[in-house]
Amino acid sequence: MLDLDLPNTATTAELRGARHAAFAALGRLEGAMNGLAPEARGIFAARLVTECVIDALRVERHAFTDNRFAAWRAGVVTLSDEATNRQRSPVRIANAVVGELVAHEWQPLAEAAEAFGLLARPLRRGPGFADETDPVEDLWQASQLASEVTASADGSDLALGYADLARRHTVFAPRETQIRTFDDGVFRRAYEMAPTVPPTWSLGFYAGTVLKAEGLLRHAIPLPGAIVAHALRPDVDEAERHFAHYEAVERAARRLANSAEEVRVADAVIRERSSSLRSNSRAPLLARHLAGFGALRSDQIDRVLGVSRVGVHGMIVSLRQLGLVATTTVSGIKLHSFRTNKSAGEHVRSAQATPWAGLSKAALDEFDDAMLALEKLMPKDGS
């Protein structure tokens, strides 16, 4: 074990700096989360659930952009155009992540996971292939390691002991590249098999549990990306492994702290721009779902909010007029996403009243009645 209290050398100075940066990032994350209003916590939790799913899929070597992920979740396209190469089913991975988070101790995260399960269309198609290893087993193994570490926690090492246990575990220890040979009758050929990637996403899932036991976090939230495969490799020296681990923890905490700050600003914008709406309007709730989960199609919205298509349309119109939603079309399907900035060609409203300002309650009720009447005339199918 390296002693970071030894006199400064290039290695110990860098390690000490990386460790201090990780502590600072975790402190900033904890402060940012504590400063969130209840509604903002819901947005942050939705972002965290989404980040957990995306991190797991990317660690499992699925290649996609954030926009492609939103379109896949809406059931519009496949997750990737590339042929799979020993990757596990994205549906099975996402189901495992969401299923674990639904039972999380932090209520906003559990509620956000339940909402994600409702709006993610691919997750309704059932499990993946029967010959795949079950990702739920990876989560269970990671939880066992976390329990072992927390039971003997003595001081804070930024979950380094957790990573060291994982490094020696059969599920999480990185595999070496394998060379296979075959004879085609004329030539003897050799090819290199890419090693299977250890499911480090499941370790990040419980990194927050370890850090909570160490007194660094109030809630045992997942920290996607906090445990990286490089820090688990047996051929990497101890100093480099520790440095990679501290950097990964700092990066993961900083990313979530930045997300919490973005959420605080988004919630304030929603609150300010929605002040002219009726007190029982659900448009602000929709704006918060879009700010948390990302782009959604209309039938995802009505499923998670329990409203009609006409009701969804009315809320989107309201949010568009308030400058809180943007709509794009993917394969003929409209996806609605949260935004706060106007495009260059639009007039930015500052002190100018919103389109709903000055309308009486009677006028707003008349509008609702008209929308309900319109709903009765519209067909029930479609999206």
Buried (B, 14 or more C-beta within 10 A) or exposed (E): EEEBEEEEEEBBEBBBEBBEBBBBBBBBBBEBBEEBEEBBBBBBBBBBBBBBBBBBBBBBBBEBEEBBBBBBBBBBBEBBEEEEEEBBBBBBBBBBBBBBBBEBEBEBBBBBBBBBBBBBBBBEEEEBEEEBEEBBEBBBBBBEBBEEBBEEBEEBBBBBBBBBBBBEBEBBBBEEEEEEEEEEEEEEEEEEEEEBBBBBBBBBBBBBBBBBBBEBBEBBBBBBBBBBBBBBBEEBEEBBBBBBBBBBBBBBBBBBBBBBBBBBEBBEBBBEBBEBBBEEBBBBBBBBBBBBBBBBBBBBBBBBBEBBBBBBBBBBBBBBBBBBBBEEEBEEBBBBBBBBEEEEEEEEBEEEEBEBEEBEEEEBEEBEEEBEEEBEEEEEEEB
